[in-house]
């Protein structure tokens, strides 16, 4: 739906990477009739999954993140493949990154990870009844450590900064409101 | 600290916008001795602030977001200016975007908004005792509506998707763990 103040005019591609295309969008700001450019990171949508085992452990992943040049503890996730539904992507990423399979998968409402400069939608999925099949399927440039932690410890891990990825924290919060069994104390 | 698998080699700037610089970082992945490039959005750090009035209303902002081309309900925030501390940026953004001042400001632990491709740190601040001074100070291209909502309604707004900005949701969660008075039910 057009916005009454911001009239979209045109786009100009700046760079095209595999996971990210950078462009500038030109707008007319109608209150002052001024034109302005805004940089947009045009990204494929991605999914993150909260995998919970029958004994209420969360299956986390620890990996190097090239944006911040740090090793982070997160939940599994990744970019959706062309034509893939969020629940399919969640099951695939869970299997590839951790070697776990789930008995049920449920996609919650959408989130926006960085809406001022990124157009991506982030889907949050909850995978319950998870159990290990024992084998990760990693890309040639992936190196992922699987870490099991009790669901009950998640709030303390957020409070201490051990979990500091904003999307991961939002995922746990959303899951708690959507699934009573996942509500954090 | 160097990572045992990922040896950073070099960077190449792709594009420089005011708020965002795009570069490619080259790494040597030591387990296979393969080199690979990773795109990084090099962004100034930013701060988001949860402003609460004496009668437990949250001061929210509604504005057009050019990344997703939608009007979103969020908390105030913005990029830190050079040399500015997060608490200073929080007070400034609160004043500029909403016309509110606060009696106390407290910065919580850092979050990472999008660590796989963005190097930014997101600081979360809690501003208490907020009251309106009545006048926003907006940039020529800003148009921001101030919206007051009871703190007690935030969980329902997250569950319904009315608040869908992952960083905003993470901010409320972190604030609830850090400040008992802000814990969401």
Interface residues (C-beta under 8 A of the other chain):
Chain A: X3 X5 X6 X8 X14 X15 X17 X19 X20 X22 X24 X25 X27 X29 X31 X32 X34 X36 X38 X39 X40 X41 X43 X64 X65 X66 X67 X68 X69 X70 X71 X72 X109 X110 X111 X112 X113 X114 X115 X116 X117 X118 X119 X122 X140 X141 X143 X155 X158 X159 X160 X161 X164 X165 X166 X167 X169 X170 X172 X173 X174 X177 X178
Chain B: X3 X5 X6 X8 X14 X15 X17 X19 X20 X22 X24 X25 X27 X29 X31 X32 X34 X36 X38 X39 X40 X41 X43 X64 X65 X66 X67 X68 X69 X70 X71 X72 X109 X110 X111 X112 X113 X114 X115 X116 X117 X118 X119 X122 X140 X141 X143 X155 X158 X159 X160 X161 X164 X165 X166 X167 X169 X170 X171 X172 X173 X174 X177 X178
